[in-house]
């Protein structure tokens, strides 16, 4: 349903239709789901002028309304970005089919065979701010994994989301997949209603600001997958290659500053501070980055003063906090205190220091000698991602196809009963993996 406010009753009806369509999708062969993805890609290509025009109208309205710079960067969906999203749909089609995949096949006894088989979660509820390209990523992953999805975009992206979903549903209508597997909600009232759809929605995935994700987590009984903060760190070790460190720092901060995997804090070992800080400051400032440093940093390179609040702030902008540390251990302690368990990186030529960092930093992604911007489902080869989870329990990190399927145990026997396998003279199990 698109356009107008939705009553609780009609939203329940949407939930019912999506769940029923998802059940039919789940039993289709992988070839049919891949054909549906190709139909989606072709429909998006055909509707590209309409989609980009709708996005231009959204961007114009957003500017007039004073939308924050980081959100505006996420909102923009030009022809190049749309083409990349469409390529992502086709990449998802090429991925191995997770539905029906057998990851355990065990003979418990003669004629009694156990299998653990991948199956869809059911219906996803995905709520996001200012990221219309998320519609394409999420819808394609949902179809490939056999799930239905109810999308709720931000008000600033309504025109874009409507144009995208209209094209996606038109593509699905030409295949064996019911278009009702992809739904779009458009009003603020529907957000709260979606969070109350227990029994119809199996997983909520919020994508947006810290406060937005926390709101979702606090207002639903449905399981939530996501992360509230993206406070990522880059630590430049005493044994760092400085040319490499400068390039990585600039990329991790400026390549897409509003992304959740952009760094917000730079830690520099005090032993190399006199050499490293001037190089870093010059390179970062050439990219219009505003620097904030602790007292020791400012004694070497003048800049704004950093406060304790800076260490726990996700700027999502061209602002970077810098702190000197006297040891690898101090860097790790700082990250584990202030980090959001998203992605953190070390630059060093010392393999022992790198291994210690990789082992001891508590984050979904821990990198050595590369930019934090690689923390992304597409770059990991997942085709796309529905979001990033910083939870300890899986799925963790960028969540692609594998995070959208669960499994069931299927046991097939020949009239077997449990009684002979219990008691003093219990018959032993074979437990033989096939």
N, C-alpha and C positions, 0 to 999 in steps of 0.2 A: 504494500500500500504506500502511495506517495502523495505528499502535498498537504493534506489537511490533518487536523488533530484527530487522534484515534481514541475511541472509548475503550475502557477495560475489556468490554465484551468483544469488540471487534479485534482487539489485539490478541485476545485468547483465540479467536478464530484464525488469525494469522499464524499464531503458534501451532495450532492444530494442523493447518494446511502445510506449513513448513515441515512439521514432523512427519506427516504422511508422505510428502514428496521425498523427504530424506530416506524414509524406509524403502521406497521403491528404487531410489538411486543406489542405495547400499548393495542391492542384489544385482545390479547391472554389471556386466563384464567390464574389465578395465578398458577394453577397446572402445566401448560405448562412452565411457567417461572421457577418454582421450579425444574422441570425435567431438564431444561436447565442448571441450576446451578449444579445439581448432575453430569450431563455430563461433565461440565467444571472441576469439582473436579476430576473425574475419568481420564480425559485426562491429567490433570496436574500431577497426580500420575504416569501415564504411562510414561510421558515425563520427570520425575524428574531427571534421570541421564543426559539427554541432557541439561536440564535447569541449573543444578548445574555446569556442565562442561562449559557451556557458561558464567556463572557468574564468575567462576574461571578465565577464560580468560580475562573477563572485569577487574577483580580485579588485575590481573598481569599487564595488560596494565596501569591501573590507578596508581599503585605503581611506575611503570617506568616513568610515566608522572608527578609524584610528587603531586598526588591528596591530597587535605587537609585531615587531619585525621578525622574530623567530617563527611565529605562526604564519606570517605572510609568506615566508620562504617555503614552508611546508604546503601552503595552499596552492601555490602556483603550479599549474599543469599545462605546460606548453606542448607543442607538437613533438619536440625531442623527448621530453619526459614521458609523454603518452606512448611514443613508439617504444621506449624502453620497457614500459609496463606491459605492452602487448607482447614484446619479445619474451618477457617473463612468463606470460601465460603459456607460450609454446615450450619454454624450458620446463615448466611444471609437467606438461604432457609427456616429456621425455623421461621423467623420473620413474624409478621402479614403483610398481603398484603396491601400496602397503596393505590394501584390503585383501584379506584372504591369505596373506603371507603366513607361513608356518615357521615359528621360531623354536618350537619344541615338538618332537615327535618321539614318543617313548612307549615301548611295550611294557605294560605293568605285569602282564601274565599272558600266556598263550590265549589269543583271541580277545584280549582286553587292551585296547590301544588308546593312548592319550595324545591329543594334539593341542597346542596353544596357538590360536589363530587370530591375526589382526582383524579388527572390526572398527567401524566408525564410532565416534562419540555420540552422534545423534544430531543435535541442533546447536549451533554456536550463536551467541549474541555478542556482536562486536560493536563497541562504542568508541568513536574516535573523534578527535578535533583536527580540523584544518588539514586533513591528509586525503584528498580525493583519490590519489593513486593507490591508497590502501584498499579501496573498493575492489580494484582489479586483482591485487595480490590475494586478498582474502577470499574472494569469490572463486578464483581459480584453484586455490588450495582446498577449499571446501568441496568443490565438485570432484577433484581428483581423489580426495580422501573419503568420499561417500557421505559427506555431512551436508545438512542444510545450514543456512546462515541468515540471521536477521541483522541487518546493518543499521546503525544509527550514527549518521554523520553530524558534524557540528553545523550550526546555523549558517556560519560563514561560507560553507561549501555546499549548500543545498542544491543550487543549480547544477554544479558539477556532478554531484552524486546522483541526481535524478537522471542526467544525461547518460552517465556511465551504466547505471542499473537498467535503464531502458534498453540500451544496446545489448547488455549481457543477457537479459531475459529474451530479447528478440533472437539472439543467437541460439539460446537453449531451446526456444520454441521450434527450431528446425531439426531437433534431435530427439532421441528417446528420453531425454532428461526433462522432467517437469520444471518449467520456469519458477514454480513456487519454491524451489529449493533456495532461491535468492530473493530476499525481501529487503525493502528499504523503509525505514521510519525517518521522519523529518522534523518532528516538533520536540520541544523540551519536555512536555508532559509525557511523551512516549518513553523517554529515558527511564523515568521512575517506574512506569508500567512494565517496561522490559525487564527491569531488575526484579520484578515480582512474579515473573513467569516460571516459577518452579513447576516442574512436571512437563514443561514444554521446551525449555532451554536447558541444555546440559552443562554449558560452560560459558562464562562471561569473559570477554577479552577487552579490557579498556586500553586505549592508546591515546595519551595526552599528557597534560601537566601533572605535577605531583599532587596538587590539591584535587584535581579531577579524578585521578586513580584512587586516591584515598576515599573520596566520596563514594565511588562505586563499591570499593571493598567494604565500606561501612553500612551500605544500604541494600545488600542482597544476601539471600541465603544460598544462592547458586554459587558453586565453586568459581573462583576468579583466577585467571592467569594474567600476570603482567608485572610491571615494575612501577614504583612511584617516583623514583629518582634516577637520574643518569649522571651521577657525579663520578667521572672517570679521571684517572691520574696517569701521568707519565713521569717516571723516575729516571733521571739521568745519573748513572752510577759514576764512581771515580774512574772506572776503567772504560768509559764510553768513548766511542769514536765520535768526536764532536761534529764533524761534517754530517755524519749520519743522524746524530741526535737533533741537530737543527732542522734538517729536512723532515724528520718524523714529527717533531714538535709543531712545525708550521702546518703540516698536513693534518695532524690530529686536531688542531684547533680551528683551522680556517677552511678546510676543504668543504665542510658543510657545518657551520657552527651551531645551527639549531638542532642538529641530530643528537639523539640521546647517547651516541657513542663518541661524541666530540669531547676532548679533555677539558676539564674545568680547573684543575690544579696541576702545576708543574713542580716537581721536587728535584732539587739539584744537590749533588754531594758537595759539601763545603770545600773539599780538597781541590776541586776544579772550578770553583765558582768564579774566581778572578778571570779565567780564560773563557768559561762557558757563557756566563751571563751577558757580557757585551754582545757576543755573537747571536745569542738567542733573542735578546731585546731588539737588536737591529733588524733581524729577519722577521720577527713577529710584528713589530711596528710598521714595517714596510707593507704589511697586509692589514693595516688599520686596527691592530689588536691593542686594546687598552690593558696595561699591565698593572697589577697590584702586588706588592711584595712585602715580606716581613722586614724587620729592622735591618737584619744582616744583608738581605738582598738590596735594600735601598741604599746601604752604605757603599755598594759597588756600582749600582746603576740607579739613578734617581727615577722614581715612579710613585704612583699613588700608594698609600699605606693599606696593607691588608689587615683585616681584623679577624677574630675567631669566626665571625659569621661567614666570611669568604670561604673558609675551608668546607663549609656545609651547604654551599649555594650552587645550584645548577643555573648558570647564566643563560645557556642556549643562545649566546651572542658572542661578539668579538671582545670578550673580556676574559682575562686569564690571571689566576692567583699563583704566585710563585713563593716557594719556601725553601730555605736551605736546611739540609739534614746532615748529620755528622757520620751516619753509618747506614748500611743497608737495612739493619734491624730497625732503625728509627723510621726509615721510609716505609717499611712494611707495617709498622705499628700505626703510623699516621693514616695509611690507606685503609687498614682494617678498622680504624676508629671513625673516619669521616666518609669513607667510600660507600657507594650504594650497591656494591656487589654486582656491578654491571660489567665493566671492562677496565683493566688497568695494565700498564705496560712498563717494561724496563728496557733501557738502552745500555748495553754493556758488552765488552769483549771477554769478560770473565765468566766462563761457563759455570763455575761453582756458584757465583753470585746469581746468575740467571736461574739456575736450578732451584736455589733457595727461594728466590722471588716467586717462581712459578708454583712451587710447592706450598708456600706459606701465605700468599695473598688469597684472601677469601673473596672470590668473585667468579661469576659465570664464565668470564673470559679473561685469561691472563696471557699476555703476549711478550715476546722477546724480540727486540730489534725490528719492530714494525708498528705501524700506526693503529690506534684503537679503532679507526674508521673501518677496519676490516670486519668488525663484529656485526655481521649482517647475514641473514639467511641466504640471500642471493649469492653473496660472495663466498659463502661456505658450500655452495653447490646444492642448496635446498630448493632452488627454483625461485622461491620467494619466502616470506615469513608472515605469520599472522601477528607477531609481536615478539617481544623479548621478555623472558622471565628471569628474575633474579632470586627466585625461591631456591631453597636447598634441595627440595624434592624435585624430581624430573616431572615434566620437561624443564630444562634450564638453558639459559642463553637464547639465541634466536630459535624460534619455534616454527618449524616447517611441517612437512607432511607427517613425520614420525610423532610429533606432538599432538596430532589431531586424530590419532587412532588409539584405541585401547585394545584389549584382547579378551578372548573367552576361551575357556578350557572345554574342549569337546572330547568326551569319552565314549568309545564304542565297544560294546561287549557282545557276548553270545549267550545271554542269559545269566551272566555272572552275578553273584550275590556276595555281600561283604563277610558273612558269617565264617566261611572257611579260613579267612585271613586273620582271625582274632583268636585269642585264648592260648592255652598252654601248647597246643599242637598246631599252632597257626601255620598255614601254608605260606612259604616265603614268596615275596614279589620278585619278578625278574629285573624290573627297572632297567631295561635294555634300550638305549637310545638307537634310533634308526638313522 
